[in-house]
């Protein structure tokens, strides 16, 4: 069962283009060959995401990030020395998205009318002639970690540029709260950020919020919430994943949770930069367990989707053994069929649940 459309709700396209100097228009093989001999990152020569592979797998719609962290003087994480520098980095990433739009590779989606028009091209009932050029991939702009939002005026500027989802934190401590592997509630500036997001109608991405910041945000924010790339802590015991209590709260708020294919988020006991997928016999089938777990908590299949994070700073050294490319996400169809899933529910996971969420949010 090959899906007509996959909606991947978390890809770091611009970060890869700029940070790793990858031309996303190139084939996967060409990118890998160019990186032979590079040693700055374990994912070199092992990339899984580029535009040709997205199209091959019918990943025709995505949420694409801007990403830049501010790190104070004695901070240990990589990042920029000021929020203003982080802002400048995100603006460079935005400029790359604009260039890809001009090249006909991407089209930005900001509202329901644009979403529906884009979906018609991929899901339309009436067959259309093969386009002379590849169909543009739709993208919705998201910000992963809000350190680059220097003031609330910067948030308004980002919204005017098409920003439609935002995760207040990333790893460790941030300007607006506390993220993965850290502790603490949102900061007073984080509370202000939530109020402005709610006023503008920006979706809160609960991914990366540490437990205390998660509950602080949940109790203060009254807008729409999703989790772009998070799995189940019951199946991967790391604070990066959600507990059952958190998943139940997200489900109650109408959220959809995007399944990530980073191995460290799929199994218990993964040792970062030491474990290998073959150590666990890790296959794509494992994510079906996370999908089923959420469905059991929800009592239906309406709260789970795809948020692969496959270009999140790693490559096939940290993916299931049967995932060499983002196009391999389509294999989930047959795996879910084997588990007795209906076509409608499988299409919901591939794209329908997040599409419904956006249509409701943008109605």
TAVENJO-V410794 format. One line per field, one symbol per residue. phi: phi as a letter, one per 20 degrees, with the letter a starting at -180 (. if undefined). A space follows every 10 residues. Layout:
# TAVENJO-V410794
phi = ???
This chain:
# TAVENJO-V410794
phi = .effbddeeb cefffffefd ldefeffgff ffffegnfcf bfefmcfdca ggffffelee bbddedbade cfgefdffre fbgfffgfff ffffffgfff ffeneccedc bfffffffff fedgfefdgg ffcgffefcd ecdendgfef bfffffffff eofcbbdfcc emfcfdrcdg mccpefegff ffgffffffe nefeefgmff gffgfffgfd edeecccfbb ddffdbfbff eeffffffff ffenfddefe dfgfddcfnf efmcfcgffd lfcggfffff gffffffena dedcbdbflf denbcffccg feddbfffgg fggfffgfen fegfffffff bffffggfff fef
